[in-house]
Amino acid sequence: METHHADLIWTEALALIAQRLNEGTFRIWFGPTAGLGFVDDTFLVGVTSDFARDWIQTRFSGLCLLYTSPSPRDRTRSRMQ
């Protein structure tokens, strides 16, 4: 996994996600996350707990997928870890 590349992808994704959420929601759920990189066709995002992982996946997985995929037709997936 290339960490620097993952950081850039996740930083760009976070900037776009921040535009879609109110500041408090963004800060609470996405502030303590980190882009970990790709494993096959899945972009991994590090989170602080199982609860945070479940909350983000349930409510925001579409945003994460949208902003970590190179194109809308790409088969990239996102997974919180």
C-alpha positions as CSV (number, residue, x, y, z in Angstrom):
1,M,0.0,0.0,0.0
2,E,1.3,3.4,-0.9
3,T,0.6,5.6,2.1
4,H,1.5,9.0,0.5
5,H,-0.9,8.3,-2.4
6,A,-3.6,7.2,0.0
7,D,-3.2,10.4,2.0
8,L,-3.7,12.5,-1.1
9,I,-6.7,10.6,-2.2
10,W,-8.3,10.8,1.2
11,T,-7.4,14.5,1.8
12,E,-9.2,15.3,-1.5
13,A,-12.1,13.1,-0.6
14,L,-12.4,14.8,2.8
15,A,-12.5,18.2,1.3
16,L,-15.4,17.2,-0.9
17,I,-17.2,15.3,1.9
18,A,-16.9,18.4,4.1
19,Q,-18.8,20.4,1.5
20,R,-21.8,18.0,1.8
21,L,-22.0,17.8,5.7
22,N,-22.4,20.3,8.4
23,E,-19.2,21.1,10.2
24,G,-20.0,19.3,13.5
25,T,-20.9,16.1,11.7
26,F,-17.9,16.2,9.6
27,R,-15.5,16.9,12.5
28,I,-16.9,14.2,14.7
29,W,-17.0,11.4,12.1
30,F,-14.4,12.2,9.6
31,G,-11.9,14.3,11.6
32,P,-10.1,11.3,13.1
33,T,-10.0,9.2,9.9
34,A,-7.0,8.3,7.7
35,G,-6.7,7.0,4.2
36,L,-4.8,3.7,4.4
37,G,-4.6,2.9,0.7
38,F,-5.8,0.3,-1.8
39,V,-6.0,-3.4,-1.4
40,D,-7.0,-4.7,-4.8
41,D,-10.1,-2.6,-5.8
42,T,-10.9,-1.4,-2.2
43,F,-9.8,1.9,-0.7
44,L,-9.3,1.4,3.0
45,V,-10.1,4.1,5.5
46,G,-8.8,3.9,9.1
47,V,-11.3,4.9,11.8
48,T,-11.1,5.1,15.6
49,S,-13.5,2.3,16.6
50,D,-15.9,-0.4,15.5
51,F,-18.8,2.0,16.3
52,A,-17.3,4.8,14.1
53,R,-16.8,2.3,11.3
54,D,-20.4,1.0,11.5
55,W,-21.8,4.6,11.7
56,I,-19.8,5.9,8.8
57,Q,-20.5,2.8,6.6
58,T,-24.2,2.9,7.4
59,R,-24.7,6.7,6.8
60,F,-21.8,7.9,4.6
61,S,-20.5,5.0,2.5
62,G,-21.9,6.4,-0.7
63,L,-20.0,9.7,-0.2
64,C,-16.8,7.8,0.6
65,L,-17.2,5.7,-2.5
66,L,-18.1,8.6,-4.7
67,Y,-15.0,10.6,-3.7
68,T,-12.4,7.8,-3.7
69,S,-13.3,6.3,-7.0
70,P,-11.3,7.5,-10.0
71,S,-14.5,7.6,-12.1
72,P,-18.2,6.9,-11.7
73,R,-17.9,3.7,-13.7
74,D,-14.9,2.4,-11.7
75,R,-15.5,-0.6,-9.6
76,T,-13.6,0.7,-6.6
77,R,-15.1,0.1,-3.2
78,S,-14.4,1.8,0.1
79,R,-14.1,0.0,3.4
80,M,-13.7,1.4,6.9
81,Q,-11.1,-0.4,9.0
